[in-house]
Each structure stands twice: as C-alpha cells, then as structure tokens.
C-alpha cells in the first residue's frame, strides 16, 4: 500500500513538538542571543529521543509482562504527533499525544525538575560532546524514568 502523500508526516510532526518544547524551554532556561539554534536542536532531540525511548521501552516491558502493546508514531486529526497504542490481546487502541507524553515526563508536577533543568542548561553551552552528555543525563534522570514507568503501567490492562 502506498502512503497518502497528503497525509501528515508523523516525524515532521514530532519535530514540530520539539520546536514547541524549545520555545517552552526559553521560559525555563537562561537563553542568550547565541542559543536559539542549539535550543531548537535540544528541543527536537528531547522530543525525538523521549518519544522513541518510550515507544521501545513500552513495547519491551509489555511484551515481557505478557500483555504486548505495539506503539506506532502517527498523527492525529489535527496533524499533531501521537503514539497509537494497540494491545495485542484484545486489540484495544488508545492514543497518546506526544505533547502530553513530553509534558508528563519533563514537567510531571507542572515544573521542570531542577537537576534536569541544570542538565539542559549545560547542554546549551560547551562542546557538542558536552551537550550530548548533558542531554543523555537529562533523559536518564530518575524523574523521567519514573514518569515512563507510570505511563507504561497505565498502558497495561487492569
């Protein structure tokens, strides 16, 4: 089956979520006039890596729990990136908007965890290697991992 050329591209939609995330981070991080390009890259990297990590982890954990869930990156009716979650046992389908996932993982109580904020602030300065390490440290922060665990438990049946 040939993809519909008029259908929204889910990867482009995810990059748009990354741009939105970058704009949101401008209110949290100390950003200089030299930082916008790196901030955009940081937002897109966070969006891509968090959504992909969640997708893979969800599939792995649910498969080993005996209740496989398949997650596919799609777009909703408005062209926003969303994960389509399909449970293998009963075929139940739910949708998890990428924006909601990113919000719940990075701002679980309405604010960015101070350690994650420090990592992301560090990613704005220094070398590319330093920025990559800072991004990885933010992604591996316990509050992000706890948020993933909560979302995965919610995807499992009863």
N, C-alpha and C positions, 0 to 999 in steps of 0.2 A: 504494500500500500504506500503510495507517495504522499508525503506530508503536504498539508494545505499551505501554499505559500502565503496566504493571507492570515494564517493563524499566528498569534503572538509567539515569539521565541522565548521559552522559559529561561534560558541562560541570559539573554539580554534583560529580561525582567528581573532576574536575580542581581545583575549588575546595577540596575536602577535602584533596587533595595540597598545595595552597597553605597550608592551615591546619597541616598536618603540618610543612611546611617552616618556617613561622613558629615553631612550637614548637621545632624543631631550632635555629633561629637564636637562640633565647633562651639557648642554651648557648654561643654564639659571640660575640654582640654584648653590649654594655653596655646593658641594658634597665632603664628606670625604671618606676615605677608609672603614669606617664602615657603610656607607649609601647605597651601591648597592642593598642589599636585600629589604630594605624599599623603595627605589626608584622604584624598579621593582613592588612592591606591590602598590605603589602610582600610577604608570602609568597604571597598569591594573585596579585599582579601578576607576580611572578617565575615562578610556575608557568604561568600563562596565556601570558605573553609568550615564555618559553623554549620551551614546547611548540609554540606556534603558529609561532614563528620557525623552529624545527627542521623542522616539518612543511612549511612553504612552501619553505624552503631545500633540503630533501631532494628535493622534487618538481622544483624548478627545476634543480638540479645534475644529478640523474639523467636528466632529460629531455634536457638538453644533452649528456650523456655517451652518449646513445643507448640507455640502459637505464632507461626510465621506471619509477619507483616511485610508487605512489599511497598516501598516508598518510591514514588516517581515524581520528579520535578515537572510541574506543569504550570499553566497559567489559569487564573480564574476568569470569570466572565468580563472582568474589567482589565485584564491583561497583567495582573499582579502575580508575581511568583508565588506558587503554593506547592506544598507536598501533598500528593494524593496517596493516602494510606489505605491499602487493601489487605484485609485479613484473609489469609488463605483458608481457614476453616469454614467460615460462614460467608465469605465474600463481602462482608460489610466494608463500605467505603466511607472514609472521613477525609476532610481536607484541613490541612494545617497551613495557614498563610505564613510565608517566610517572614514577613514583618512581625507577626505575633511571636514566632519562634525566636527571632533575634531579640525582640524586646524582653521576652521571658528569660532568655539565657544571659543577657548582658545587664538588664535593668530589672532583676527579679522583684525588688521591693520599690520600684519607681526611681531608683538611683543606681549609678554605676558603682560597683564595689571599689573602694579606694585603691586596692592593690592592682585591679585591672586598669583603673584609670592611670596609675603610675606606669604600668607596662605600656599602655597605648601612648602615653606622653613620651616615654622613652623611644617608642617606635618612630616618632616624628623627627627626632634628631639623630645624629650619628650616621654611621655607615649603613649600607644595605644589609650587611651581616647582622649588625646590632638591631636594626629594625625587624629583621626576620626573627631573631631570638626573642625580642620583646613581644612580637605578635604570637609566637608559639607559647610563651609563658602566659599570656592573657587567655589563650584558648584552653590551656591546661589548668587554669585556676579552679580550685575546688568549687567555687560558687557556680561556675559554668558547668562543670561536671555534675553537680548536684541538680541543676536545672535540667540537664539532659536526662538524668535518671528519673526525675519526676515526670517528664514528658513521655518517656518510654513506658513507665508504669501505667500511665493513663491510656496508652495505646493497647495494652494487653486486656483481654476480656476479663470481666468481673473479677 
